[in-house]
Amino acid sequence: MILLILTIVTGLVFWALRLMDRAIENQEFSLMLAGFLVASSAAAIVGIYFLMSDYITFINHAGTTFDGYYDSALMGSDFPAWIESID
């Protein structure tokens, strides 16, 4: 997965540099703006990758914490302990 993202980001950066080089040669603002937007999208992909990796780690740790809680709440029966104490 990291190799695919690295390839995409490298391609976007290369494309942005080509657009900006053409913008300097032709004195066109629109190509410079397009290059900036492509470079910004490459940076956003990297930022989202790091944010999502932290989020996935958080979700995995939270899931293992709650699995132990549900196992202890059943206490060997099909119903949680608070339902059995109502009877």
C-alpha positions as CSV (number, residue, x, y, z in Angstrom):
1,M,0.0,0.0,0.0
2,I,2.8,2.4,0.9
3,L,4.5,1.6,-2.4
4,L,1.4,2.5,-4.4
5,I,0.9,5.8,-2.5
6,L,4.6,6.7,-2.9
7,T,4.3,6.0,-6.7
8,I,1.2,8.2,-7.0
9,V,2.7,11.0,-5.0
10,T,6.0,10.9,-6.9
11,G,4.0,11.0,-10.2
12,L,2.0,14.0,-9.0
13,V,5.1,15.9,-7.9
14,F,6.8,15.2,-11.2
15,W,3.7,16.4,-13.1
16,A,3.6,19.6,-11.0
17,L,7.2,20.4,-11.7
18,R,6.6,19.9,-15.4
19,L,3.6,22.2,-15.3
20,M,5.5,24.9,-13.4
21,D,8.5,24.6,-15.7
22,R,6.2,25.2,-18.7
23,A,4.6,28.1,-16.9
24,I,7.9,29.8,-16.5
25,E,8.8,29.2,-20.1
26,N,5.5,30.5,-21.5
27,Q,4.9,33.1,-18.8
28,E,1.4,31.7,-18.1
29,F,-0.2,32.1,-14.7
30,S,-2.7,29.3,-15.3
31,L,-0.1,26.6,-15.7
32,M,1.6,27.8,-12.5
33,L,-1.7,27.6,-10.6
34,A,-2.3,24.2,-12.0
35,G,1.1,23.0,-10.9
36,F,0.5,24.4,-7.4
37,L,-2.8,22.6,-7.2
38,V,-1.3,19.3,-8.3
39,A,1.5,19.7,-5.7
40,S,-1.1,20.5,-3.1
41,S,-3.0,17.4,-3.9
42,A,0.2,15.3,-3.5
43,A,0.8,16.9,-0.1
44,A,-2.8,16.2,0.9
45,I,-2.5,12.5,0.0
46,V,0.6,12.2,2.2
47,G,-1.2,14.0,5.1
48,I,-4.3,11.9,4.8
49,Y,-2.2,8.7,4.7
50,F,-0.5,9.7,8.0
51,L,-3.9,10.7,9.6
52,M,-5.6,7.5,8.6
53,S,-2.7,5.3,9.8
54,D,-3.0,6.8,13.3
55,Y,-6.8,6.4,13.2
56,I,-6.6,2.8,12.2
57,T,-4.2,2.1,15.0
58,F,-6.5,3.9,17.5
59,I,-9.5,1.8,16.3
60,N,-7.6,-1.5,16.6
61,H,-6.6,-0.7,20.1
62,A,-10.1,0.4,21.1
63,G,-11.6,-2.8,19.7
64,T,-9.3,-5.0,21.7
65,T,-10.2,-3.0,24.9
66,F,-13.9,-3.5,24.4
67,D,-13.6,-7.2,23.5
68,G,-12.4,-7.9,27.0
69,Y,-15.2,-5.9,28.5
70,Y,-17.9,-7.8,26.7
71,D,-16.4,-11.2,27.7
72,S,-16.3,-10.3,31.4
73,A,-19.9,-8.9,31.2
74,L,-21.4,-12.2,30.1
75,M,-20.0,-14.2,33.1
76,G,-20.5,-17.5,31.4
77,S,-24.2,-17.1,30.6
78,D,-26.0,-15.9,27.5
79,F,-27.2,-12.7,29.2
80,P,-25.1,-9.9,30.8
81,A,-24.8,-9.8,34.6
82,W,-27.2,-6.8,35.0
83,I,-30.1,-8.7,33.3
84,E,-29.7,-11.7,35.6
85,S,-29.8,-9.5,38.7
86,I,-33.2,-8.0,37.7
87,D,-35.0,-11.4,38.3
